[in-house]
Amino acid sequence: MIGVAADPATEVPTRERPGFGDLGVPLLVFAASRVVQLLFIAWLAPPDGPSIKDRLLAWDGDWFMRVATQGYPHTYSFDASGAMVGNGLAFFPAYPLLIRGLWALGVPADLAAISISWLAAAAAACLLYLLGSALADKRVGLALTALFVAQPMAVVLSMGYSEALFSALVIGMFYAAYRRAFLVAGVLGLGAALTRPTGLAAAVGLTVAAMLAMRAGTVPAWRAVTGSLIALAGVPGYLLWVAARVGDLNAWFTIQTAGWGTTFDFGRSTGSFLYTAFHQGNGWVQVSVALILVAGIVAASFAVRRTWPPIVVYGLLVLVLAVGQAGYYHSKPRLLLPILLTIIPPAYLAARSRPATATLGILAYSAFGLWYGAYMITVWIYTI
């Protein structure tokens, strides 16, 4: 699996390094996945419902565009009955700031939101190919790319959501760290930390990479430490900014709980959901989410032993956060998207299989994953 060959923290890799001239294939894989995804959406969408563009900008997309065009509120928000509700402060600033930048240049906010996601997703696909190829080989890199862009909730890579930008920044951070460019990795890690709260897990993963590199003496300590500190500053920095803006140290967490019911309950809600889904599930979406969640946990556990430690630490932390928090159960497959650990075992298996077998398996997986995401934003009526 990823990391089975040369570890950059202990030796200089001797295999042929993938170059940017090799990116035509992963870009083609990404483009094909987006075309198929859109075809599935067009096929499943009711003719009298919202347009495809509106579906791609639903739910969180609306929040991000509102923050981009109206700015952040200054305090808590309440409904007509006086009950506290969520507001834009729950959403980290990197993605809406990019939307705002294009919007200020005259690009409509909806077009800016979708364009940034697509460009970031394309970058994530290419960077994942480079990372997988560098840590293992090009077949693993290509398999990782195909599996990443066709995951069951990879539809968010086409939507006004922050997962595409976050994934690109995290994967780029790990690739830079592998190449020992820790200052670049730190800046990318800071970007990830200002995109999603799980950016803190990415920063911890970068810190592990820095510690390994320093122990092996392959990088000046000041660069590794500086890069790590830059990345680690992102999430606390935004949380403290929200606290100062509202006047309450716990403000971000209070807003998250009020608006989306997101609290960390050490997996009690997830355990209850899994028991209900498998024991008396009342719908196929509920059961499918449970199966995807269990499959992700199992796959991540198999990936741990032979994967590069920084990716392991990051992936396990994000997995613990996804499984351990209460919230909408139908959002959990989306939270698995940037973990990476969940796609490493099947990527390794595909890379070691006969080409025809691997191609057939990945095509079958992709057909289901792309259809599933399309279903969840067309037929399924609840938020993802």
C-alpha positions in Angstrom: 0.0 0.0 0.0 1.0 3.6 0.0 4.2 3.9 1.9 5.4 0.3 1.4 8.4 1.5 -0.5 10.9 4.3 0.3 9.9 6.5 3.2 11.0 10.1 2.6 11.8 10.5 6.2 14.4 7.7 6.2 15.9 7.6 2.7 15.9 9.4 -0.7 13.5 7.7 -3.0 15.2 6.1 -6.0 12.2 5.2 -8.1 11.2 7.3 -11.1 9.3 10.3 -9.9 6.1 11.1 -11.6 6.2 14.4 -13.4 3.6 17.0 -14.3 3.7 15.8 -17.9 2.0 12.6 -16.7 -1.1 14.3 -15.6 -3.1 13.9 -18.8 -4.5 10.5 -17.7 -5.7 11.6 -14.2 -7.2 14.7 -15.7 -9.1 12.6 -18.3 -10.3 10.3 -15.5 -11.6 13.3 -13.6 -13.3 14.8 -16.6 -15.0 11.5 -17.5 -16.3 11.1 -13.9 -17.8 14.6 -14.0 -19.5 14.0 -17.4 -21.0 10.7 -16.2 -22.0 12.3 -12.9 -23.9 15.1 -14.7 -25.6 12.6 -17.0 -26.8 10.6 -14.0 -28.1 13.9 -12.4 -29.9 14.8 -15.6 -31.4 11.4 -15.9 -32.6 11.2 -12.3 -33.8 14.8 -11.8 -37.6 15.3 -12.0 -38.4 17.5 -15.0 -40.4 19.9 -12.9 -37.8 20.2 -10.1 -34.8 22.5 -9.6 -32.3 22.9 -12.4 -29.0 20.9 -12.3 -27.2 24.1 -11.4 -29.6 24.7 -8.5 -29.0 21.2 -7.3 -25.3 21.7 -7.4 -25.6 24.8 -5.3 -28.1 23.5 -2.7 -27.7 23.3 1.1 -24.2 24.3 2.1 -23.6 25.9 -1.3 -26.2 28.5 -0.5 -24.5 29.2 2.9 -21.1 29.7 1.2 -22.5 32.1 -1.4 -24.3 34.1 1.3 -21.1 34.4 3.3 -19.2 35.4 0.1 -21.6 38.1 -0.9 -23.0 39.3 2.5 -20.1 38.7 4.8 -20.2 37.0 8.3 -22.8 38.0 10.9 -21.5 39.6 14.1 -23.4 37.6 16.6 -25.8 34.7 17.2 -28.9 34.3 15.1 -32.4 33.5 16.3 -35.7 32.6 14.6 -39.1 34.2 15.1 -39.7 32.2 18.3 -36.4 33.3 19.8 -34.7 29.9 19.4 -31.0 30.0 18.3 -30.3 28.9 14.8 -27.2 28.3 12.8 -25.6 31.1 10.8 -22.6 31.7 8.4 -20.0 31.8 11.2 -20.2 28.0 11.2 -18.5 27.9 7.7 -14.7 28.3 7.5 -13.5 31.2 5.4 -11.2 29.9 2.6 -13.8 28.8 0.2 -16.2 31.7 0.5 -13.3 34.1 0.3 -12.3 32.6 -3.1 -15.9 32.9 -4.2 -15.9 36.5 -3.0 -12.7 37.2 -4.9 -14.2 36.1 -8.2 -17.5 37.8 -7.4 -15.7 41.1 -6.8 -14.3 40.7 -10.3 -17.8 40.4 -11.8 -18.2 36.7 -11.9 -21.7 35.6 -10.6 -21.4 34.0 -7.2 -23.0 30.8 -8.3 -20.7 30.4 -11.3 -17.7 31.2 -9.0 -18.7 28.6 -6.4 -19.0 25.8 -9.0 -15.9 26.8 -10.9 -13.7 26.8 -7.8 -15.0 23.4 -6.8 -14.4 21.9 -10.3 -10.9 23.4 -10.5 -10.0 22.3 -7.0 -11.3 18.8 -7.7 -9.2 18.5 -10.8 -6.2 19.7 -8.8 -7.0 17.1 -6.1 -7.2 14.3 -8.7 -3.8 15.3 -10.2 -2.1 15.7 -6.8 -3.4 12.4 -5.6 -2.0 10.7 -8.7 1.4 12.3 -8.0 1.3 11.4 -4.3 0.2 7.8 -4.9 2.8 7.4 -7.7 5.5 8.8 -5.5 4.7 6.7 -2.4 4.0 3.5 -4.3 3.8 3.4 -8.1 1.9 4.9 -11.0 -0.7 2.1 -11.1 -1.6 2.8 -7.4 -1.7 6.5 -8.2 -4.1 6.1 -11.0 -6.3 3.7 -9.1 -6.4 6.1 -6.2 -7.5 8.9 -8.5 -10.2 6.9 -10.1 -11.6 5.7 -6.7 -11.4 9.2 -5.3 -13.4 10.9 -8.0 -16.1 8.1 -8.1 -16.7 7.6 -4.4 -20.4 7.4 -3.4 -20.5 11.0 -2.4 -18.0 12.4 -4.9 -20.8 14.4 -6.3 -19.8 17.1 -3.8 -16.7 17.6 -6.0 -19.0 19.2 -8.5 -21.1 21.2 -6.0 -20.8 24.4 -4.0 -19.2 22.5 -1.1 -15.8 22.9 0.4 -14.7 19.3 0.1 -13.0 19.7 -3.3 -10.9 22.7 -2.1 -10.1 20.9 1.2 -9.0 17.7 -0.6 -6.8 19.6 -3.0 -5.1 21.4 -0.2 -4.6 18.4 2.0 -3.3 16.1 -0.8 -1.0 18.9 -1.9 0.2 19.4 1.6 1.2 15.7 2.0 2.8 15.7 -1.4 4.9 18.8 -0.5 5.8 17.2 2.8 6.9 14.0 1.1 9.1 16.1 -1.2 10.4 17.8 2.0 9.1 21.2 1.0 7.8 21.9 4.5 7.2 25.6 4.1 5.0 25.0 1.1 3.3 22.2 3.0 2.7 24.5 5.9 1.0 27.1 3.7 -1.2 24.4 2.1 -2.0 23.0 5.5 -3.0 26.5 6.7 -5.3 26.7 3.7 -6.9 23.4 4.5 -7.3 24.5 8.2 -9.1 27.6 7.0 -11.4 25.5 4.8 -12.7 22.9 7.1 -12.4 22.2 10.9 -10.8 18.8 10.1 -7.9 20.8 8.7 -6.6 20.5 12.3 -6.2 16.8 11.6 -4.3 17.5 8.5 -2.0 19.8 10.4 -1.3 17.1 13.0 -0.5 14.7 10.1 2.0 17.3 8.7 3.5 17.5 12.2 4.1 13.8 12.2 5.8 14.1 8.8 8.0 16.9 10.1 9.0 14.8 13.2 9.9 11.8 11.0 12.0 14.1 8.7 13.8 15.7 11.6 14.5 12.4 13.2 16.0 11.2 10.0 17.9 14.4 9.5 16.6 14.9 5.9 15.4 18.5 6.4 16.5 21.5 8.5 14.6 21.4 11.7 13.5 25.1 11.5 11.7 24.4 8.2 9.9 21.4 9.5 8.9 23.1 12.7 7.8 26.3 10.9 5.7 24.5 8.4 3.9 22.5 11.1 3.3 25.6 13.2 1.8 27.5 10.3 -0.6 24.7 9.6 -1.5 24.2 13.2 -2.5 27.9 13.6 -5.4 27.7 11.1 -8.3 26.1 13.0 -7.6 27.7 16.4 -7.1 31.0 14.7 -10.5 30.9 13.1 -12.3 29.7 16.2 -10.7 32.5 18.2 -11.7 35.0 15.6 -15.4 33.8 15.8 -15.1 33.9 19.6 -13.9 37.5 19.5 -16.5 38.5 17.0 -19.4 37.1 19.0 -18.0 37.7 22.4 -18.2 34.0 23.5 -15.2 31.7 23.6 -17.4 28.7 22.7 -19.3 30.6 19.9 -18.4 28.4 17.0 -19.4 25.2 18.7 -22.6 26.8 20.0 -23.5 27.8 16.4 -22.7 24.4 15.0 -24.9 22.7 17.6 -27.8 25.1 17.2 -27.9 24.9 13.4 -26.8 21.4 12.6 -27.0 19.4 15.8 -23.2 18.7 15.5 -21.7 17.6 18.8 -19.0 15.0 19.7 -20.7 12.2 21.6 -17.9 9.6 21.2 -19.8 7.6 18.6 -23.0 7.0 20.6 -25.2 8.5 18.0 -23.4 6.6 15.2 -23.7 3.3 17.1 -27.4 3.8 17.6 -27.8 4.7 14.0 -26.0 1.6 12.8 -28.0 -0.6 15.1 -31.3 0.8 13.9 -30.3 0.7 10.3 -29.2 -3.0 10.4 -31.9 -4.1 12.8 -35.0 -2.3 11.6 -33.9 0.0 8.8 -36.9 1.7 7.2 -35.4 2.8 3.9 -32.6 1.8 1.5 -30.8 5.1 1.9 -30.5 4.5 5.6 -29.1 1.0 5.1 -26.8 2.1 2.3 -25.3 4.9 4.5 -24.7 2.3 7.2 -23.0 0.0 4.8 -20.8 2.7 3.4 -19.8 3.8 6.9 -18.9 0.3 8.0 -17.0 -0.3 4.8 -15.1 2.9 5.3 -14.1 1.9 8.8 -13.0 -1.6 7.7 -11.1 -0.2 4.8 -9.3 2.4 6.9 -8.3 -0.3 9.4 -6.7 -2.4 6.7 -4.9 0.6 5.3 -3.2 1.5 8.6 -0.4 -1.1 8.8 1.5 -0.2 5.6 0.5 3.4 4.8 2.8 6.4 5.3 2.3 7.4 9.0 1.4 11.1 8.4 -1.5 9.9 6.2 -2.5 7.3 8.8 -2.7 9.9 11.6 -4.6 12.4 9.5 -7.1 9.7 8.2 -7.8 8.2 11.6 -8.4 11.5 13.2 -10.9 12.6 10.5 -12.5 9.1 10.7 -12.9 9.4 14.5 -14.4 12.9 14.1 -16.8 11.6 11.4 -17.9 8.6 13.4 -17.7 10.2 16.8 -19.9 13.2 16.2 -23.7 13.4 16.3 -25.5 14.9 13.3 -27.4 14.1 10.1 -26.6 10.4 9.3 -27.0 11.0 5.6 -24.1 13.5 5.7 -21.6 10.9 6.9 -20.6 9.4 3.5 -19.7 13.0 2.4 -17.4 13.3 5.5 -15.6 10.2 4.5 -14.6 11.7 1.1 -11.3 13.4 2.1 -10.1 10.7 4.5 -8.0 8.9 1.8 -7.5 5.8 4.0 -10.8 4.4 2.9 -9.7 4.1 -0.8 -6.1 2.9 -0.2 -6.8 -0.9 0.2 -8.9 -1.1 -3.0 -6.4 1.0 -4.9 -3.6 -1.3 -3.9 -5.7 -4.4 -4.8 -6.5 -2.9 -8.2 -2.9 -2.0 -8.9 -1.8 -5.6 -8.2 -4.6 -7.2 -10.2 -4.6 -7.9 -13.9 -5.4 -4.8 -15.9 -8.7 -6.1 -17.3 -9.9 -7.2 -13.8 -8.8 -3.9 -12.2 -10.5 -1.9 -15.0 -13.8 -3.9 -14.6 -13.8 -3.5 -10.9 -13.1 0.2 -10.9 -15.8 0.8 -13.6 -18.4 -1.1 -11.6 -17.4 0.9 -8.4 -17.5 4.1 -10.4 -20.9 3.4 -11.9 -22.4 2.8 -8.5 -20.6 5.7 -6.8 -21.5 8.3 -9.4 -25.1 7.1 -9.6 -25.4 7.1 -5.8 -24.2 10.7 -5.5 -26.6 11.8 -8.3 -29.5 10.0 -6.5 -28.7 11.8 -3.2 -29.1 15.3 -4.7 -32.1 14.5 -7.0 -34.4 11.9 -5.5 -33.3 12.1 -1.9 -34.9 15.2 -0.4 -32.7 15.8 2.6 -29.4 17.6 3.0 -26.2 15.8 2.3 
